[in-house]
Amino acid sequence: MKAQNGQIVLLRDIAEVSFGYIDPDSYARIEGSPVVSLDIMKRSGRNLLDAVDKIYVLVEKAKQEKFPKSLSISITNDTSKQTKSSVADLENNVISAILLSVLVLMLFLGFRNAMFVGIAIPLTMLLGFTVLSAMGYTLNMMLLFSLILALGTFIDNGIVVVENIYRHHTNEKKPLLQASLDGVSEVALPIITSTLTNLASFLPLLFGRESWGNSCAICQLH
């Protein structure tokens, strides 16, 4: 323990040493039987579903190649199941929102104009998914929630553009191409300004920490 003035202080001089088991500070049981448990935690910012899929693959490989046949392995508290269920529900909500939006547009704008806006919605979302995939984002609840937020703004802008084009084409008897160019040019600046205003309202939150800041970044990407 210590040497001072030529005198060596040993551990046995100040304590009684014996070998034994450490006192347990936690217990794990499955169906009443004691087990050895291993908690696996996802790193911040990583994909939970990918991590769980890789864990299942590693466990199955270890069962076949390394672990004895008598060893029983059970995976409990798999939170990816709740995540998959929540994401599936949110996906259904996004699809329902698109269908209901197109239905409402049909009631007020007519079938033809509603179809223009309705077709543009999935195409824009597909473009958004492509950009997000290239940036390394994966499908998650934050991403789908941001789509719902952006859906309302996109539909509003689409209605303004389509209605203005329709006015140039029917009232002023312009060819469809010219009506499209004139209609878009008239409302382009107001639409860009309103979009920038929405982005500016989320800008302070963009610098938030971890998931909150990331969710706001995804919202602004749409």
N, C-alpha and C positions, 0 to 999 in steps of 0.2 A: 504493500500500500504506500509506504513512504520510508525514506532513508534519511536520518538526520543525526549528525555527530557520530557517524559510524554505527549507529543503532538502526536496525531494520525492523520496521513494524509490519508484521504479517497480518493477513486477513483473519487468521484464527485467533489472533490476539485481541481483536475487537468484536468478533462476531462468531456465531456458531454456524458452520456451513454443513449442509446436507443436500443430497440429491433427491429430487422428487418431482412430482407433477405441478405445474403452475395452476393456480386457482383459476377456474374458468370464469370469464366475464360475460359470456353469452351462450345460449343454447339454441340448437336447431333440431327440429323433429319433423318427420313426415309420417303421417298415419301412426303416431305414437312411438315410432322408432327413431333413435338418435342417428343423425346424419352429419356429414361434413359439408358445409355450405360454402359456396363461392359467389360473392356478389360482383357482378360485372357492370360497371357504370360507363355510360356514353360520355365521351369528351364533348365539351361545349363546342357547338358549331358543326358537329358531325351528324351524319344521317343515321337516325335510330334504326330504320328499317333495314338498311344495308348492313349495319353492325349485327343485328339479330340474325339475318340470313347467313352471314359468315360464321356466327357462333354455332348455329345448327349444323353447318357443313363440317366445322372442326370437331364438334362432338361426335358426329356420326363416323368421321374418319378415325378418331381416337378409339371409338368402340370396336372398330373392325381391326385396327392394326396394333394398338397398344394396351388397352384395358383388358383385364381378364373377363371371361364370359360371366363369371359369378357376380361381377360388379354391376349394380343397378344405378343408372343415372337418370335423374328427372330434372326437367327445366321448369321452374316455377316463377310466378310473378313476371310473366312476359308482358311488358307494357306496350309492345309493338301491336298487340291485338287491339287495344283501345285506340291507339293512334290510327291504325288502318280503318277502324270503324268510324272514327271522327272525320277522317279525310274523305271516306266514302260518302258520309252524310253531307259534307260540305260540297263535294262534287255534284251530288244530286241537287243541292240548293242552287248551285251555279246554273245547271241545266234548266231547272225550273224557272229561275229568274229570266233566262234568255227567252224561253217559250212564252212566259207571261208578258214580257216586254213586247215581243212581236205581236201577241194577241191584242194588247192595248193599242199598239200602233195601227193595226188593221182597222180598229174601230174608229180612229180619228183621222188617219191619213189615207186610208184605202189600201187595197191589197198590193198594188204595184209599188207604191212608195214604202210600205212596210217591209216588203221583200228586200228592197235595196238596203235598208238599215239592218234587217235581220240577217242577210248574208254577210254584211260587213262585220257583224259582231264576232262570229266564230273565226273569220279570216284574221281579224285583228288579234284575237286571243292566240291563234296559232302562231302569228308573228311574234307575239310577246313570249310565248313558250320557247320559241327558237332562240330568241335573244338571251333569255334567262338561262337556257341550257348551255349556250356558248359561254356564259359568264360563270358557270359552275353551280347555279342554283338548282335544287331538286324540288319536286312537287311536295308541298307540305301545307299545313293549315294556314300559315301566314301568307303564303303565296295565293291560295284560293280566296282567303279573306280579302286580300288586296284586289283581286279580280272583281269581287262583288262591289267593292267601293268604287273601282274605276268604271264598272259597267254603267252606272247611272250617268256619270259625266260623259261617257262615250255616246250613249243613246241621245242625250240632250244635244250634243254637238251634231250628231248624225241627223236628227230631226231638222235642225236649223239649216244644214247644208242641203238636204233633200228638198225641203219645202222651198228654198230659194231657187234651186235649179228648176223645180216644177213650175214656179211662177214665171221664170224667164221663158220656159218652153211653151207654156200654154197661154199665158196672158200676152206676152210680147211676141209670140210666134217665131221664136228663134230656133235654129236647128239645134238638135240635142247636144252636139259637141260644143257649139258656141254657148248654149245655155249653161252647160256644165262649167265651162271656163269662167263665164261672167258670174254665175251664182257662187262659185267657190271663192273667187277673188274678192267679192263684196263682203263676205263674212269671215274670211281667213283671219284678218287681224283681230276682230273681237273674240273669235274662238281661241286663238293662240294666247290672247291676253287672259281669258278666263282660265285656261289650262295652267298658265304660269302662276296665276293667283292661287289656284288649288295647290300647286307644288310649293309655293312660298309658305302656305299655312303649315305644311308638314316639315319644312326645312329645319326649324329648331330641333325637332324630334329626330332628325336624321343622324345627329351626332350623339344620340343616346347609346347606352352600353348594350352590347351583346344582342339578344333577340329583338328587343324593342327597336333599337336603331336599325337592325337588319330588316325588320318588317316594314318600317317607314321607307327604307331604301327601295324595297320591292314595290310598295305602293306608288312611289314616284316613277319607277320604271314603266308603269302602265299609264 
